[in-house]
Amino acid sequence: MIIVPVRDEDNIERALRRYKKKFDRTGRMRELRRRQAFIPPSERKRKMMEKARYVQSLRESSEM
């Protein structure tokens, strides 16, 4: 749980800004977005192989 101490002289906007900053530092939203779409291991491996083939073809074409 994120706790943001609010001082007497702070307004609500400043407290919200500090809360948002702390929340961003936790990385919780990045983790949620990453987990939103499940990619099976077989598909992940297939994409890696396609990328490797593409990079290999780029290297071969640049050598000529």
PyMOL Python script that loads the backbone (N, CA, C, O; Angstrom):
from pymol import cmd

cmd.read_pdbstr("""\
ATOM      1  N   MET A   1       0.840  -1.165   0.000  1.00  0.00           N
ATOM      2  CA  MET A   1       0.000   0.000   0.000  1.00  0.00           C
ATOM      3  C   MET A   1       0.891   1.236   0.000  1.00  0.00           C
ATOM      4  O   MET A   1       1.899   1.294   0.705  1.00  0.00           O
ATOM      5  N   ILE A   2       0.507   2.210  -0.792  1.00  0.00           N
ATOM      6  CA  ILE A   2       1.275   3.447  -0.904  1.00  0.00           C
ATOM      7  C   ILE A   2       0.707   4.461   0.082  1.00  0.00           C
ATOM      8  O   ILE A   2      -0.495   4.730   0.102  1.00  0.00           O
ATOM      9  N   ILE A   3       1.584   5.007   0.883  1.00  0.00           N
ATOM     10  CA  ILE A   3       1.174   6.009   1.855  1.00  0.00           C
ATOM     11  C   ILE A   3       1.848   7.321   1.492  1.00  0.00           C
ATOM     12  O   ILE A   3       3.067   7.387   1.335  1.00  0.00           O
ATOM     13  N   VAL A   4       1.033   8.373   1.359  1.00  0.00           N
ATOM     14  CA  VAL A   4       1.544   9.697   1.034  1.00  0.00           C
ATOM     15  C   VAL A   4       1.167  10.624   2.187  1.00  0.00           C
ATOM     16  O   VAL A   4      -0.009  10.939   2.369  1.00  0.00           O
ATOM     17  N   PRO A   5       2.144  11.058   2.958  1.00  0.00           N
ATOM     18  CA  PRO A   5       1.810  11.978   4.048  1.00  0.00           C
ATOM     19  C   PRO A   5       1.411  13.349   3.485  1.00  0.00           C
ATOM     20  O   PRO A   5       2.112  13.913   2.646  1.00  0.00           O
ATOM     21  N   VAL A   6       0.300  13.861   3.951  1.00  0.00           N
ATOM     22  CA  VAL A   6      -0.203  15.149   3.497  1.00  0.00           C
ATOM     23  C   VAL A   6      -0.003  16.159   4.610  1.00  0.00           C
ATOM     24  O   VAL A   6      -0.490  15.988   5.728  1.00  0.00           O
ATOM     25  N   ARG A   7       0.722  17.209   4.279  1.00  0.00           N
ATOM     26  CA  ARG A   7       0.968  18.263   5.265  1.00  0.00           C
ATOM     27  C   ARG A   7      -0.190  19.249   5.256  1.00  0.00           C
ATOM     28  O   ARG A   7      -1.007  19.247   4.336  1.00  0.00           O
ATOM     29  N   ASP A   8      -0.257  20.084   6.271  1.00  0.00           N
ATOM     30  CA  ASP A   8      -1.352  21.049   6.369  1.00  0.00           C
ATOM     31  C   ASP A   8      -1.336  22.061   5.232  1.00  0.00           C
ATOM     32  O   ASP A   8      -2.392  22.472   4.751  1.00  0.00           O
ATOM     33  N   GLU A   9      -0.138  22.465   4.797  1.00  0.00           N
ATOM     34  CA  GLU A   9      -0.069  23.480   3.752  1.00  0.00           C
ATOM     35  C   GLU A   9      -0.234  22.898   2.345  1.00  0.00           C
ATOM     36  O   GLU A   9      -0.323  23.663   1.384  1.00  0.00           O
ATOM     37  N   ASP A  10      -0.277  21.566   2.194  1.00  0.00           N
ATOM     38  CA  ASP A  10      -0.422  20.941   0.873  1.00  0.00           C
ATOM     39  C   ASP A  10      -1.873  20.986   0.407  1.00  0.00           C
ATOM     40  O   ASP A  10      -2.804  20.800   1.189  1.00  0.00           O
ATOM     41  N   ASN A  11      -2.038  21.241  -0.893  1.00  0.00           N
ATOM     42  CA  ASN A  11      -3.376  21.126  -1.460  1.00  0.00           C
ATOM     43  C   ASN A  11      -3.530  19.728  -2.049  1.00  0.00           C
ATOM     44  O   ASN A  11      -2.560  18.974  -2.133  1.00  0.00           O
ATOM     45  N   ILE A  12      -4.739  19.385  -2.454  1.00  0.00           N
ATOM     46  CA  ILE A  12      -5.033  18.033  -2.909  1.00  0.00           C
ATOM     47  C   ILE A  12      -4.293  17.700  -4.204  1.00  0.00           C
ATOM     48  O   ILE A  12      -3.899  16.552  -4.414  1.00  0.00           O
ATOM     49  N   GLU A  13      -4.102  18.698  -5.075  1.00  0.00           N
ATOM     50  CA  GLU A  13      -3.405  18.428  -6.340  1.00  0.00           C
ATOM     51  C   GLU A  13      -1.965  18.005  -6.106  1.00  0.00           C
ATOM     52  O   GLU A  13      -1.461  17.093  -6.761  1.00  0.00           O
ATOM     53  N   ARG A  14      -1.313  18.665  -5.178  1.00  0.00           N
ATOM     54  CA  ARG A  14       0.082  18.336  -4.885  1.00  0.00           C
ATOM     55  C   ARG A  14       0.184  16.925  -4.284  1.00  0.00           C
ATOM     56  O   ARG A  14       1.088  16.161  -4.624  1.00  0.00           O
ATOM     57  N   ALA A  15      -0.742  16.598  -3.401  1.00  0.00           N
ATOM     58  CA  ALA A  15      -0.745  15.262  -2.794  1.00  0.00           C
ATOM     59  C   ALA A  15      -1.013  14.193  -3.849  1.00  0.00           C
ATOM     60  O   ALA A  15      -0.381  13.136  -3.839  1.00  0.00           O
ATOM     61  N   LEU A  16      -1.948  14.466  -4.757  1.00  0.00           N
ATOM     62  CA  LEU A  16      -2.221  13.510  -5.832  1.00  0.00           C
ATOM     63  C   LEU A  16      -1.013  13.331  -6.739  1.00  0.00           C
ATOM     64  O   LEU A  16      -0.724  12.215  -7.170  1.00  0.00           O
ATOM     65  N   ARG A  17      -0.308  14.410  -7.032  1.00  0.00           N
ATOM     66  CA  ARG A  17       0.885  14.337  -7.870  1.00  0.00           C
ATOM     67  C   ARG A  17       1.948  13.449  -7.220  1.00  0.00           C
ATOM     68  O   ARG A  17       2.577  12.626  -7.885  1.00  0.00           O
ATOM     69  N   ARG A  18       2.139  13.631  -5.901  1.00  0.00           N
ATOM     70  CA  ARG A  18       3.113  12.797  -5.195  1.00  0.00           C
ATOM     71  C   ARG A  18       2.685  11.336  -5.187  1.00  0.00           C
ATOM     72  O   ARG A  18       3.521  10.443  -5.323  1.00  0.00           O
ATOM     73  N   TYR A  19       1.376  11.083  -5.026  1.00  0.00           N
ATOM     74  CA  TYR A  19       0.866   9.715  -5.052  1.00  0.00           C
ATOM     75  C   TYR A  19       1.127   9.070  -6.409  1.00  0.00           C
ATOM     76  O   TYR A  19       1.613   7.941  -6.487  1.00  0.00           O
ATOM     77  N   LYS A  20       0.800   9.797  -7.478  1.00  0.00           N
ATOM     78  CA  LYS A  20       1.005   9.262  -8.827  1.00  0.00           C
ATOM     79  C   LYS A  20       2.473   8.967  -9.093  1.00  0.00           C
ATOM     80  O   LYS A  20       2.805   7.968  -9.732  1.00  0.00           O
ATOM     81  N   LYS A  21       3.349   9.834  -8.603  1.00  0.00           N
ATOM     82  CA  LYS A  21       4.781   9.632  -8.799  1.00  0.00           C
ATOM     83  C   LYS A  21       5.248   8.358  -8.088  1.00  0.00           C
ATOM     84  O   LYS A  21       6.005   7.568  -8.651  1.00  0.00           O
ATOM     85  N   LYS A  22       4.794   8.170  -6.856  1.00  0.00           N
ATOM     86  CA  LYS A  22       5.157   6.959  -6.111  1.00  0.00           C
ATOM     87  C   LYS A  22       4.596   5.717  -6.787  1.00  0.00           C
ATOM     88  O   LYS A  22       5.261   4.684  -6.857  1.00  0.00           O
ATOM     89  N   PHE A  23       3.365   5.824  -7.285  1.00  0.00           N
ATOM     90  CA  PHE A  23       2.726   4.688  -7.945  1.00  0.00           C
ATOM     91  C   PHE A  23       3.481   4.305  -9.209  1.00  0.00           C
ATOM     92  O   PHE A  23       3.666   3.119  -9.481  1.00  0.00           O
ATOM     93  N   ASP A  24       3.922   5.292  -9.987  1.00  0.00           N
ATOM     94  CA  ASP A  24       4.689   5.017 -11.202  1.00  0.00           C
ATOM     95  C   ASP A  24       6.005   4.325 -10.883  1.00  0.00           C
ATOM     96  O   ASP A  24       6.444   3.452 -11.633  1.00  0.00           O
ATOM     97  N   ARG A  25       6.632   4.700  -9.790  1.00  0.00           N
ATOM     98  CA  ARG A  25       7.914   4.092  -9.424  1.00  0.00           C
ATOM     99  C   ARG A  25       7.772   2.629  -9.051  1.00  0.00           C
ATOM    100  O   ARG A  25       8.737   1.875  -9.178  1.00  0.00           O
ATOM    101  N   THR A  26       6.599   2.201  -8.595  1.00  0.00           N
ATOM    102  CA  THR A  26       6.418   0.801  -8.225  1.00  0.00           C
ATOM    103  C   THR A  26       6.403  -0.103  -9.441  1.00  0.00           C
ATOM    104  O   THR A  26       6.749  -1.280  -9.336  1.00  0.00           O
ATOM    105  N   GLY A  27       6.005   0.427 -10.609  1.00  0.00           N
ATOM    106  CA  GLY A  27       5.974  -0.369 -11.828  1.00  0.00           C
ATOM    107  C   GLY A  27       4.750  -1.259 -11.919  1.00  0.00           C
ATOM    108  O   GLY A  27       4.727  -2.184 -12.730  1.00  0.00           O
ATOM    109  N   ARG A  28       3.743  -1.008 -11.118  1.00  0.00           N
ATOM    110  CA  ARG A  28       2.551  -1.843 -11.072  1.00  0.00           C
ATOM    111  C   ARG A  28       1.780  -1.796 -12.392  1.00  0.00           C
ATOM    112  O   ARG A  28       1.314  -2.833 -12.865  1.00  0.00           O
ATOM    113  N   MET A  29       1.638  -0.621 -12.990  1.00  0.00           N
ATOM    114  CA  MET A  29       0.882  -0.508 -14.240  1.00  0.00           C
ATOM    115  C   MET A  29       1.594  -1.221 -15.388  1.00  0.00           C
ATOM    116  O   MET A  29       0.947  -1.860 -16.217  1.00  0.00           O
ATOM    117  N   ARG A  30       2.917  -1.115 -15.439  1.00  0.00           N
ATOM    118  CA  ARG A  30       3.657  -1.830 -16.483  1.00  0.00           C
ATOM    119  C   ARG A  30       3.434  -3.324 -16.362  1.00  0.00           C
ATOM    120  O   ARG A  30       3.254  -4.015 -17.364  1.00  0.00           O
ATOM    121  N   GLU A  31       3.445  -3.825 -15.130  1.00  0.00           N
ATOM    122  CA  GLU A  31       3.230  -5.247 -14.891  1.00  0.00           C
ATOM    123  C   GLU A  31       1.820  -5.661 -15.303  1.00  0.00           C
ATOM    124  O   GLU A  31       1.643  -6.712 -15.918  1.00  0.00           O
ATOM    125  N   LEU A  32       0.825  -4.858 -14.977  1.00  0.00           N
ATOM    126  CA  LEU A  32      -0.550  -5.183 -15.349  1.00  0.00           C
ATOM    127  C   LEU A  32      -0.729  -5.196 -16.859  1.00  0.00           C
ATOM    128  O   LEU A  32      -1.397  -6.081 -17.393  1.00  0.00           O
ATOM    129  N   ARG A  33      -0.144  -4.231 -17.551  1.00  0.00           N
ATOM    130  CA  ARG A  33      -0.255  -4.199 -19.010  1.00  0.00           C
ATOM    131  C   ARG A  33       0.445  -5.392 -19.639  1.00  0.00           C
ATOM    132  O   ARG A  33      -0.028  -5.949 -20.629  1.00  0.00           O
ATOM    133  N   ARG A  34       1.574  -5.782 -19.060  1.00  0.00           N
ATOM    134  CA  ARG A  34       2.305  -6.928 -19.595  1.00  0.00           C
ATOM    135  C   ARG A  34       1.500  -8.207 -19.424  1.00  0.00           C
ATOM    136  O   ARG A  34       1.529  -9.080 -20.291  1.00  0.00           O
ATOM    137  N   ARG A  35       0.788  -8.322 -18.320  1.00  0.00           N
ATOM    138  CA  ARG A  35       0.016  -9.535 -18.041  1.00  0.00           C
ATOM    139  C   ARG A  35      -1.347  -9.541 -18.704  1.00  0.00           C
ATOM    140  O   ARG A  35      -2.039 -10.559 -18.678  1.00  0.00           O
ATOM    141  N   GLN A  36      -1.747  -8.430 -19.296  1.00  0.00           N
ATOM    142  CA  GLN A  36      -3.075  -8.333 -19.882  1.00  0.00           C
ATOM    143  C   GLN A  36      -3.276  -9.350 -20.998  1.00  0.00           C
ATOM    144  O   GLN A  36      -4.330  -9.982 -21.065  1.00  0.00           O
ATOM    145  N   ALA A  37      -2.315  -9.517 -21.853  1.00  0.00           N
ATOM    146  CA  ALA A  37      -2.426 -10.438 -22.975  1.00  0.00           C
ATOM    147  C   ALA A  37      -1.456 -11.589 -22.756  1.00  0.00           C
ATOM    148  O   ALA A  37      -0.240 -11.410 -22.816  1.00  0.00           O
ATOM    149  N   PHE A  38      -2.004 -12.770 -22.502  1.00  0.00           N
ATOM    150  CA  PHE A  38      -1.160 -13.942 -22.276  1.00  0.00           C
ATOM    151  C   PHE A  38      -0.651 -14.463 -23.611  1.00  0.00           C
ATOM    152  O   PHE A  38      -1.426 -14.676 -24.543  1.00  0.00           O
ATOM    153  N   ILE A  39       0.643 -14.665 -23.693  1.00  0.00           N
ATOM    154  CA  ILE A  39       1.266 -15.228 -24.891  1.00  0.00           C
ATOM    155  C   ILE A  39       1.833 -16.590 -24.500  1.00  0.00           C
ATOM    156  O   ILE A  39       2.714 -16.668 -23.644  1.00  0.00           O
ATOM    157  N   PRO A  40       1.336 -17.665 -25.117  1.00  0.00           N
ATOM    158  CA  PRO A  40       1.829 -18.992 -24.781  1.00  0.00           C
ATOM    159  C   PRO A  40       3.316 -19.124 -25.109  1.00  0.00           C
ATOM    160  O   PRO A  40       3.815 -18.451 -26.010  1.00  0.00           O
ATOM    161  N   PRO A  41       4.018 -19.983 -24.386  1.00  0.00           N
ATOM    162  CA  PRO A  41       5.457 -20.149 -24.628  1.00  0.00           C
ATOM    163  C   PRO A  41       5.785 -20.544 -26.070  1.00  0.00           C
ATOM    164  O   PRO A  41       6.797 -20.104 -26.616  1.00  0.00           O
ATOM    165  N   SER A  42       4.932 -21.373 -26.692  1.00  0.00           N
ATOM    166  CA  SER A  42       5.200 -21.782 -28.074  1.00  0.00           C
ATOM    167  C   SER A  42       5.151 -20.586 -29.020  1.00  0.00           C
ATOM    168  O   SER A  42       5.975 -20.473 -29.928  1.00  0.00           O
ATOM    169  N   GLU A  43       4.189 -19.700 -28.808  1.00  0.00           N
ATOM    170  CA  GLU A  43       4.090 -18.509 -29.665  1.00  0.00           C
ATOM    171  C   GLU A  43       5.254 -17.553 -29.412  1.00  0.00           C
ATOM    172  O   GLU A  43       5.772 -16.938 -30.344  1.00  0.00           O
ATOM    173  N   ARG A  44       5.655 -17.432 -28.167  1.00  0.00           N
ATOM    174  CA  ARG A  44       6.794 -16.583 -27.827  1.00  0.00           C
ATOM    175  C   ARG A  44       8.056 -17.097 -28.520  1.00  0.00           C
ATOM    176  O   ARG A  44       8.846 -16.316 -29.053  1.00  0.00           O
ATOM    177  N   LYS A  45       8.235 -18.415 -28.507  1.00  0.00           N
ATOM    178  CA  LYS A  45       9.409 -19.013 -29.143  1.00  0.00           C
ATOM    179  C   LYS A  45       9.353 -18.828 -30.661  1.00  0.00           C
ATOM    180  O   LYS A  45      10.375 -18.566 -31.295  1.00  0.00           O
ATOM    181  N   ARG A  46       8.153 -18.964 -31.243  1.00  0.00           N
ATOM    182  CA  ARG A  46       7.993 -18.789 -32.685  1.00  0.00           C
ATOM    183  C   ARG A  46       8.348 -17.361 -33.091  1.00  0.00           C
ATOM    184  O   ARG A  46       9.006 -17.156 -34.111  1.00  0.00           O
ATOM    185  N   LYS A  47       7.919 -16.374 -32.305  1.00  0.00           N
ATOM    186  CA  LYS A  47       8.243 -14.982 -32.615  1.00  0.00           C
ATOM    187  C   LYS A  47       9.738 -14.726 -32.513  1.00  0.00           C
ATOM    188  O   LYS A  47      10.302 -13.985 -33.318  1.00  0.00           O
ATOM    189  N   MET A  48      10.379 -15.339 -31.526  1.00  0.00           N
ATOM    190  CA  MET A  48      11.833 -15.182 -31.399  1.00  0.00           C
ATOM    191  C   MET A  48      12.550 -15.768 -32.598  1.00  0.00           C
ATOM    192  O   MET A  48      13.520 -15.187 -33.087  1.00  0.00           O
ATOM    193  N   MET A  49      12.079 -16.926 -33.084  1.00  0.00           N
ATOM    194  CA  MET A  49      12.697 -17.553 -34.254  1.00  0.00           C
ATOM    195  C   MET A  49      12.489 -16.695 -35.509  1.00  0.00           C
ATOM    196  O   MET A  49      13.405 -16.561 -36.321  1.00  0.00           O
ATOM    197  N   GLU A  50      11.308 -16.119 -35.673  1.00  0.00           N
ATOM    198  CA  GLU A  50      11.058 -15.246 -36.820  1.00  0.00           C
ATOM    199  C   GLU A  50      11.968 -14.030 -36.786  1.00  0.00           C
ATOM    200  O   GLU A  50      12.497 -13.611 -37.816  1.00  0.00           O
ATOM    201  N   LYS A  51      12.145 -13.467 -35.601  1.00  0.00           N
ATOM    202  CA  LYS A  51      13.022 -12.309 -35.460  1.00  0.00           C
ATOM    203  C   LYS A  51      14.466 -12.694 -35.793  1.00  0.00           C
ATOM    204  O   LYS A  51      15.176 -11.939 -36.457  1.00  0.00           O
ATOM    205  N   ALA A  52      14.895 -13.868 -35.332  1.00  0.00           N
ATOM    206  CA  ALA A  52      16.252 -14.325 -35.618  1.00  0.00           C
ATOM    207  C   ALA A  52      16.454 -14.516 -37.120  1.00  0.00           C
ATOM    208  O   ALA A  52      17.500 -14.158 -37.659  1.00  0.00           O
ATOM    209  N   ARG A  53      15.444 -15.084 -37.796  1.00  0.00           N
ATOM    210  CA  ARG A  53      15.544 -15.257 -39.246  1.00  0.00           C
ATOM    211  C   ARG A  53      15.647 -13.912 -39.959  1.00  0.00           C
ATOM    212  O   ARG A  53      16.431 -13.750 -40.894  1.00  0.00           O
ATOM    213  N   TYR A  54      14.849 -12.955 -39.508  1.00  0.00           N
ATOM    214  CA  TYR A  54      14.853 -11.623 -40.108  1.00  0.00           C
ATOM    215  C   TYR A  54      16.219 -10.953 -39.927  1.00  0.00           C
ATOM    216  O   TYR A  54      16.763 -10.385 -40.874  1.00  0.00           O
ATOM    217  N   VAL A  55      16.762 -11.019 -38.730  1.00  0.00           N
ATOM    218  CA  VAL A  55      18.060 -10.416 -38.461  1.00  0.00           C
ATOM    219  C   VAL A  55      19.143 -11.099 -39.286  1.00  0.00           C
ATOM    220  O   VAL A  55      20.042 -10.443 -39.813  1.00  0.00           O
ATOM    221  N   GLN A  56      19.050 -12.413 -39.393  1.00  0.00           N
ATOM    222  CA  GLN A  56      20.026 -13.175 -40.185  1.00  0.00           C
ATOM    223  C   GLN A  56      19.974 -12.750 -41.647  1.00  0.00           C
ATOM    224  O   GLN A  56      21.013 -12.581 -42.286  1.00  0.00           O
ATOM    225  N   SER A  57      18.752 -12.575 -42.182  1.00  0.00           N
ATOM    226  CA  SER A  57      18.648 -12.166 -43.583  1.00  0.00           C
ATOM    227  C   SER A  57      19.187 -10.743 -43.789  1.00  0.00           C
ATOM    228  O   SER A  57      19.770 -10.449 -44.833  1.00  0.00           O
ATOM    229  N   LEU A  58      18.995  -9.870 -42.809  1.00  0.00           N
ATOM    230  CA  LEU A  58      19.553  -8.520 -42.910  1.00  0.00           C
ATOM    231  C   LEU A  58      21.087  -8.555 -42.929  1.00  0.00           C
ATOM    232  O   LEU A  58      21.734  -7.836 -43.691  1.00  0.00           O
ATOM    233  N   ARG A  59      21.642  -9.406 -42.072  1.00  0.00           N
ATOM    234  CA  ARG A  59      23.104  -9.510 -42.026  1.00  0.00           C
ATOM    235  C   ARG A  59      23.664 -10.070 -43.321  1.00  0.00           C
ATOM    236  O   ARG A  59      24.687  -9.596 -43.816  1.00  0.00           O
ATOM    237  N   GLU A  60      22.991 -11.086 -43.877  1.00  0.00           N
ATOM    238  CA  GLU A  60      23.457 -11.681 -45.125  1.00  0.00           C
ATOM    239  C   GLU A  60      23.362 -10.699 -46.280  1.00  0.00           C
ATOM    240  O   GLU A  60      24.240 -10.669 -47.143  1.00  0.00           O
ATOM    241  N   SER A  61      22.297  -9.892 -46.305  1.00  0.00           N
ATOM    242  CA  SER A  61      22.136  -8.933 -47.409  1.00  0.00           C
ATOM    243  C   SER A  61      23.137  -7.784 -47.297  1.00  0.00           C
ATOM    244  O   SER A  61      23.541  -7.218 -48.313  1.00  0.00           O
ATOM    245  N   SER A  62      23.536  -7.436 -46.081  1.00  0.00           N
ATOM    246  CA  SER A  62      24.498  -6.339 -45.912  1.00  0.00           C
ATOM    247  C   SER A  62      25.926  -6.789 -46.244  1.00  0.00           C
ATOM    248  O   SER A  62      26.777  -5.948 -46.536  1.00  0.00           O
ATOM    249  N   GLU A  63      26.203  -8.088 -46.206  1.00  0.00           N
ATOM    250  CA  GLU A  63      27.541  -8.599 -46.520  1.00  0.00           C
ATOM    251  C   GLU A  63      27.801  -8.550 -48.024  1.00  0.00           C
ATOM    252  O   GLU A  63      28.956  -8.457 -48.439  1.00  0.00           O
ATOM    253  N   MET A  64      26.764  -8.610 -48.840  1.00  0.00           N
ATOM    254  CA  MET A  64      26.949  -8.663 -50.286  1.00  0.00           C
ATOM    255  C   MET A  64      27.237  -7.326 -50.864  1.00  0.00           C
ATOM    256  O   MET A  64      27.418  -7.203 -52.075  1.00  0.00           O
TER     257      MET A  64
END
""", "prot")
cmd.dss("prot")
cmd.show_as("cartoon", "prot")
cmd.util.cbc("prot")
cmd.orient("prot")
